[in-house]
Amino acid sequence: MSVADHSRIVVLGTSCCGKTTLCRELARSMGRPHIELDQLYWGPQWTPRADFEERVELAIAAEQWIADGNYSKVRAAIWTRATALIWLNYSFPIVLWRALRRTCIRIATRQELFAGNRESILQSFFHHDGIPWWVVRTFHRRQRELRQLFKQPEYLHLELFELRRPEEAAAMAAAVSARPQATAPGAAVEV
């Protein structure tokens, strides 16, 4: 079965591996709504939204979607409803390079993120939870945790697509894009 044959897909992996980029490409090509968990989670001034779980429940109630993110708080709800997982399981050097590059670009361009938030030098490089440090601290643990989660009985219904190199993700996106589109292009889900 191809990933395009699935109605509800989760793209997951460690921070900065390219989840959102792949998710957007697939959602556009497949005509599915894109659920970006970071968008649903973060409020102004990097404050978690109190209604995050309710926002996620509303978004995943749809019959078709593609979601990206790793929030353990809503994992059971999302994975139970999903039909497939795409795991971007790239090497540590690739992910760390992407984290550093993305963070520097966002700081330099003052790119606005979720709820008007922006990354800063102080927050990104001198705070314990800055993205590059987060990648260093969580990369190997997240790989181990995900492998264990995939074996859990409640998730055995999910078809797993493990991609180990960015070229594999690009090939998947190209293959899905080449298929005839069934519905209108998807858009990010705003709840």
C-alpha angles and dihedrals in degrees: 000000000000122000087243089064091065122092101202118034133177120204110202142168140116122313114290097014093120104265097142094044093053092041092054092049093049094044091052094046095044097041093238131139114259115226109199107192093198088058091053094044106046124074128180118313091018091292117153112242114246091218095051095121093048091049090052093048090052093048096048093048088083119100094236132031146131116224132189128199146073106237107152090199091070101023096106093050094047099040093045090056096040124091099200142022126209108200115198095204100175126163121272095249091054093048095044091050090050091048093052094044095046093046093050092048093049092049094046095047095038087229112195113233133179117346092353095304122149132192118243135194091246095048096041103042107020102040124083091234097045110135098249091049091044089056092050092048100043108029101094095034091053091051091053093045094050093050089054093046092053088061095053113115093233090060101043090100090069121097108224122215108189114195115191101181134039088239089064091054090049090050091049092050091048092049092050091045090053092057119091111266116240101194142016117293115282125243134204112278112243112192 
